[in-house]
């Protein structure tokens, strides 16, 4: 392989790596609905999308209609336009529907919607959080023009999941070691 080919291969590899990182970052951003951003979080408002047994699910929202009443619902993923919001479809332990009122900026924060029991069975079930505006003709029905939704293309939350924080750290370390060795091997091939 000549030097020009090696430089092109190295440049292409870097471009692919940068693109992959950008895609991962974009996939983790909160999704803005037409009426605001709804985010699952912990009690302090830090975004969280997976919850283990014994953890509590909170929700916050920004950019909704100012000083309006809403109801928060948990629904099986996916939520589609005109889906009915009825209590029988809530997870058994969910503390929804929950009434909230937005502030003067159209926001509310860290509302408890589900305390997952410590002995809950691990299911990896996908749910969405719907914030239903309590005025107009579509109360009790998901309407993307009036209601907030925490995710439109993927499940907003997954629960209950096993606590895998140490497993994630270990796997992340393995990936970094693998990247280090692969990049070192490529550098050696490049300098030959």
C-alpha positions, 0 to 999 in steps of 0.5 A: 500500500502506498503512502497516499492510500494509507493516508486516505484509509486513515482519514476515512477511518477518522471520519467514520469514527467522528460520524459514529460519535455524533450519531451516538450523541444525537441519539441521546438528546431529548426529543422536542415535540411540537409543544415542548420537551418532556424528559424522564429524570431523577429527583434532581432533574438529571435525565435518566432513560432506564430505571432499575427495581427500587428506583423512582421515575420522575418527569420534567418538561419545558416549552409547554403552554404557559400556566396550563393544566396537564396530566402525565401518563405512562404508556406502552411504547409506541404512543400513536396519534389519537391513542386513548389515555385511560388508567387501565393501561398504566403500569400497576405501580405507576402514580399516574395520571398525575395532575401538574400545572406549568409555570409562567414559562411553560415548564414543570419539574421533577414530578414523581410518576412511578416508584418501581418496587425493589422486588419488581421483575426485570422486564426491559419494557419500553414505555413513553411518557405523555403529558396531556393538555387538559383543555380543548377537544382532545383531552384524554387522547394523545394529540401531537399538536397539544400534548408532550411526548418524551420520545417519538422514535424510540421508547422514552423509558425502559423499566425495570432493568438490572442495575448495570452501572459497573458492567457498563464501566467494565465494558467501556474500559474494554472498548477503550483498550480495544480501540487503543490496540487497533489504533496502535496496530494501524499506526505501525502498518502506516509507518511501514 
